Amino acid sequence: MMRKTALLLPVLLIPVWMMAQGISFFHGSWAEALEAAKKEEKIIFVDAFAEWCGPCKRMAATVFTQAEVGDYFNSHFINVKLDMEKGEGLNFRKKYPVSAFPTLFFIDYSGEMVHKIVGAQQADNLIQLGKFALSKVDHSKEFELEYENGNREPALVYNYVKALNKAGKSSAKVANDYLRNQKDLTTPENLRFILEAAVECDSRIYDLLIKHRVAVAAATSDKEVNARIETACRRTVQKGIEFQTPDLVEEAKRKMQQHYPQHADAFAAQADMDLARTNKDAKAYLKTAAAYGKKLTAAAELHQLARDMSNAFDQDAKIMKQSEEFALKAAELTPRHDYYYFAARVMLLNGKKSEAMQAAQKALKLSDNAPAPEKDEIERFIQTLNS
């Protein structure tokens, strides 16, 4: 019933405004996006879309919302959505022509187009496109020649390692060679170097970060150290999944528990779900998601978990049933139009048309202060249920 119901409503996909996590899109003008990209030394990823575009909606609903996509794009890019038929999109397409939707751009903070592709992409393809774009803006080459010619000035090596990291290249050899030749690792510049170089938690440099954690935090900040710990642990999880090495996943979970316990439970659950999703192991995925969801008390977290579940295994009846339970609980904890609307969508996919109508009506009642496109989407959904 679930597959049949999904096929009946190909155009009623979850719109862009329902994304809670996954890719985090920049809120601001194009000029502000360029400024942010320059400040953070990042490329801008642009989803150039049109409201009526079906593939655009499908990508927004099923690709941009995935945790692995969000992890990668939020780490490496300033992400921007532009409607090519209104507002800043009209000016954008004068400089960057668009002939079909969606068109995906990667643009340097200088405004130079790095890469462009037309058409919706699946998650794996999108991540590979991101990696390709990063490889085309490889600032490490600016430092490589000097380094190969023997320049070991701390600033040069630091910038070289930072550029290698941003380009997605391994910086381990350069970083380790530098640190082995340092008599005092506690200078401010070396502490900052350790923070930048600790990119995976299964490494000697990560161990140095933990050993000198207090001093590194004093030279930078606790927030930056915690962020690096989580990023390094996530990278090790990704490596463990890529190379099918569960021990690496377990090591990352253990180190998160030891060094950043405030986020350890959520991190471990996400790691286990990512591994199960990659292995197409619905049983293991459900076991982890169900146990984790029962611990959650915040509506936003329950809502996001329900979305992740429906994105990962939308054809598994047990997972979709659990997704529905969490989605409805989130809406009841914090009555919001988007929470009830998502719950209605899941109910319909689960073959519960009357329950979906009830949830959609609640969503509509709560949407009085919502932007017009959101309210219109709910009304169209209700009209389809009535037809």
Secondary structure, DSSP 4 states (H G I P E B T S, - for coil): -HHHHHHH-TT-PPPGGG--SSS-B--S-HHHHHHHHHHHT-EEEEEEE-TT-HHHHHHHHHTTT-HHHHHHHHHHEEEEEEETTSTHHHHHHHHS---SSSEEEEE-TTS-EEEEEES---HHHHHHHHHHHHHHS-TTHHHHHHHHTT---HHHHHHHHHHHHHTT---HHHHHHHHHT-S-TTSHHHHHHHHHH---SSSHHHHHHHHTHHHHHHHS-HHHHHHHHHHHHHHHHHHHHHTT-HHHHHHHHHHHHHH-GGGHHHHHHHHHHHHHHHTT-HHHHHHHHHHHHTT---HHHHHHHHHHHHHH-TT-HHHHHHHHHHHHHHHHHS--HHHHHHHHHHHHHTT-HHHHHHHHHHHHHTTTTS-HHHHHHHHHHHHHHH-
